[in-house]
Amino acid sequence: MAEQPILVARGVRKTYRTASQEIHALQGIDVDIWPGELVMVMGPSGNGKTTMLNCLSGLDDIDAGEVRVDNIDLHHVSDARRTAHRARRMGFVFQSFNLVPVFSAVENVELPLLIVGTPGADARREAMAMLERVELGGRADHRPAELSGGEQQRVAIARALVSRPAIVWADEPTGNLDSHTAESVLELLFDVHRAGQTLVIVTHDRTIGTRGERLLHVRDGRIVSDGPP
C-alpha cells in the first residue's frame, strides 16, 4: 500500500436548508482512502451515503471541514480548478447511468478526455480501447437507447475509467439492473479493482457490501464503523 492516501477528509459537514427545517446530512465525516482499496459504503436510506460520496468527490459543496485529493483541498480552490481536478483524477458510475442520450457509446466514453484537452483522434482511440475492455467494442456506434441496462452501465464504467483516474466512485451501480446483469457488472468492477484501481462503491445490498476489503457503515450522517466486512 502506498505511503500516502489518495483522499483525506476531516470534519466534513453538510446541511440542507429549507424554509421550515434544516437537515444535517453529514455530521463530521473523517476518512482516508488509500491507493488500490476497494471500499464499500453501506447504511439505511436517507442516512447520508450518497451525500458523503458527492461531498468527498467535490460534486457538492460542504459547510465545514476539508477534503483533500492528491493533497489539493477541493473545497478551497476555484470551481474551475476543482472541476478540472475531478475530471482528471476521478471517475463516476451512477445508478441511472447518466449517459448523454444523443451521443453514441464511444462518444460518451471519449467525453472526459475531450474535456481535459485530449486531441480528438487520441480520445477516440482510447475510448475504443476502453469499450473493448468492457466487451462492447461492437456496440460503439449505438446510442444509449439502443443498449440494454447492463450495456449502458458498462459504457458508464468505460467512461469512468478512460482517463485513468486515481479513484472511481460508484453510487448504487447495480441498482437498476436485474440480478444476473448486476453480477456481471460487479465482476467487471472487481476485475478493474484487481488491476489496481481504487474503488468506492455505495450500496444498500448487504451481499454486495460484504464483498469488499473495507466496509464503512454510515448512519445519521456519521461513519459509525470502518473495517473489514
C-alpha positions in Angstrom: 0.0 0.0 0.0 1.2 3.5 -0.8 2.6 5.7 1.9 0.0 8.5 1.4 -3.7 8.2 1.0 -5.4 9.5 -2.2 -8.1 11.1 -0.2 -8.1 12.7 3.3 -11.4 14.0 4.7 -11.7 15.7 8.2 -14.7 17.1 9.9 -16.9 17.2 6.8 -20.3 18.6 7.5 -23.2 19.2 5.1 -26.6 20.7 5.9 -29.6 21.1 3.6 -31.8 24.0 4.5 -35.4 24.6 3.5 -37.8 27.3 4.6 -39.0 25.2 7.5 -36.2 22.9 8.6 -32.5 22.0 8.5 -31.4 18.5 7.6 -27.9 17.7 8.9 -26.9 15.2 6.2 -23.2 14.9 7.2 -22.2 15.5 10.8 -18.4 15.3 10.9 -17.0 12.7 8.4 -13.4 11.7 8.9 -12.0 9.1 6.5 -8.8 8.3 4.5 -8.9 6.4 1.2 -5.7 4.6 0.1 -4.5 3.7 -3.4 -5.7 0.3 -4.5 -8.5 0.0 -1.9 -12.0 -1.4 -2.6 -14.2 0.4 -0.1 -17.9 -0.3 0.3 -20.2 2.2 1.9 -23.5 1.0 3.4 -26.3 2.3 5.6 -30.0 2.9 5.7 -31.6 5.0 3.0 -31.6 8.7 3.8 -28.6 8.5 6.2 -26.0 10.3 4.1 -24.3 7.7 1.9 -24.8 9.5 -1.4 -24.2 12.9 0.2 -20.9 11.7 1.5 -19.9 10.4 -1.9 -20.9 13.7 -3.5 -19.1 15.8 -0.9 -15.9 13.7 -0.9 -15.7 13.8 -4.7 -16.3 17.5 -4.9 -19.7 17.2 -6.7 -21.4 19.0 -3.8 -20.1 21.8 -1.6 -19.6 21.3 2.1 -20.4 23.5 5.1 -17.4 22.7 7.2 -14.3 20.6 7.2 -11.8 19.7 4.4 -11.4 17.2 1.7 -8.0 16.7 0.1 -7.5 14.6 -3.0 -3.8 14.4 -4.1 -3.2 16.9 -1.4 -5.5 19.5 -3.1 -8.2 20.8 -0.8 -11.2 20.5 -3.2 -13.4 23.0 -1.3 -10.8 25.7 -1.0 -9.9 26.1 -4.7 -11.8 27.8 -7.5 -14.7 25.9 -9.1 -12.7 25.7 -12.3 -9.7 24.1 -10.6 -11.9 21.7 -8.7 -13.8 20.7 -11.9 -10.5 20.2 -13.8 -9.0 18.1 -11.0 -12.1 16.0 -10.7 -12.1 15.4 -14.5 -8.5 14.3 -14.5 -8.4 12.3 -11.3 -11.9 10.8 -10.7 -14.4 8.7 -12.4 -18.1 8.3 -11.7 -20.6 5.5 -12.1 -24.2 6.2 -11.2 -27.3 4.0 -10.7 -29.1 5.9 -13.6 -26.0 5.6 -15.9 -26.0 9.4 -16.7 -25.1 8.8 -20.4 -25.7 11.6 -22.9 -28.6 10.2 -24.9 -27.7 11.8 -28.2 -24.2 10.5 -28.1 -23.0 7.1 -29.2 -21.3 4.8 -26.8 -17.8 5.8 -28.0 -18.8 9.5 -27.9 -19.9 9.1 -24.3 -16.7 7.3 -23.3 -14.4 9.8 -25.0 -16.1 12.9 -23.4 -13.9 13.0 -20.3 -10.8 13.0 -22.4 -12.1 15.8 -24.6 -13.0 17.9 -21.6 -9.4 17.8 -20.4 -8.0 18.7 -23.8 -7.0 15.3 -25.3 -6.8 15.6 -29.1 -9.8 14.1 -30.8 -8.1 11.3 -32.6 -6.3 10.2 -29.4 -9.5 10.4 -27.4 -11.4 8.3 -29.9 -8.6 5.6 -29.9 -8.5 5.4 -26.1 -12.3 5.3 -25.9 -12.5 2.4 -28.4 -9.8 0.6 -26.4 -11.8 1.0 -23.2 -15.0 -0.2 -24.9 -13.2 -3.3 -26.0 -12.0 -3.8 -22.4 -15.7 -3.8 -21.2 -16.6 -6.1 -24.1 -18.6 -3.5 -26.0 -16.4 -2.8 -29.0 -19.1 -4.0 -31.3 -21.6 -1.6 -29.9 -19.5 1.6 -30.1 -21.8 3.4 -32.6 -25.0 2.6 -30.6 -26.8 5.3 -28.6 -27.9 4.6 -25.0 -31.5 3.9 -26.0 -30.2 1.1 -28.3 -28.4 -0.6 -25.4 -29.6 -2.8 -22.6 -29.3 -1.6 -19.0 -26.2 -3.7 -18.4 -24.6 -2.5 -21.6 -25.3 1.1 -20.6 -23.7 0.6 -17.2 -20.6 -1.0 -19.0 -20.4 2.2 -21.1 -20.6 4.2 -17.9 -17.8 2.2 -16.4 -15.7 2.6 -19.5 -16.3 6.4 -19.3 -15.3 6.4 -15.7 -12.0 4.5 -16.4 -10.9 6.1 -19.7 -9.0 9.0 -18.1 -7.1 6.6 -15.8 -8.4 8.2 -12.6 -6.9 7.9 -9.2 -10.3 7.0 -7.7 -13.6 5.8 -9.1 -16.9 6.5 -7.2 -19.8 4.2 -7.9 -23.2 5.1 -6.4 -25.6 2.0 -6.4 -24.1 0.9 -9.7 -26.3 -2.2 -9.9 -29.5 -0.6 -8.6 -31.3 -0.5 -11.9 -30.2 -4.0 -13.1 -31.6 -7.5 -12.8 -29.6 -9.9 -10.6 -27.8 -11.7 -13.4 -26.8 -8.4 -15.1 -25.9 -6.9 -11.8 -23.5 -9.7 -11.1 -21.7 -9.3 -14.4 -21.3 -5.5 -13.8 -19.9 -6.2 -10.3 -17.5 -8.8 -11.7 -16.3 -6.1 -14.1 -15.8 -3.6 -11.3 -13.9 -6.3 -9.2 -11.7 -7.1 -12.2 -10.9 -3.4 -12.5 -10.0 -3.3 -8.8 -7.8 -6.4 -9.1 -5.9 -4.5 -11.8 -5.1 -1.8 -9.3 -8.0 0.7 -9.5 -9.2 2.4 -6.3 -12.9 2.0 -6.0 -15.5 3.4 -3.5 -18.9 1.7 -4.0 -22.1 2.9 -2.3 -24.7 0.1 -1.9 -27.7 -0.8 0.1 -27.3 -4.5 -0.7 -25.5 -6.3 2.2 -24.4 -9.2 -0.1 -22.5 -6.6 -2.2 -21.2 -4.6 0.7 -19.5 -7.6 2.3 -17.5 -8.4 -0.9 -15.1 -5.5 -0.4 -12.0 -5.3 1.6 -13.2 -2.5 3.8 -16.8 -1.5 4.8 -17.9 1.9 6.0 -21.3 2.0 7.8 -23.0 5.4 7.6 -25.8 6.3 9.9 -27.3 9.7 10.7 -24.6 11.4 8.7 -21.7 9.8 10.6 -19.4 6.9 9.9 -20.3 4.5 12.7 -17.9 1.7 11.8 -14.9 1.3 9.5 -13.2 -2.0 9.0 -13.2 -5.4 7.3 -16.7 -6.6 6.3 
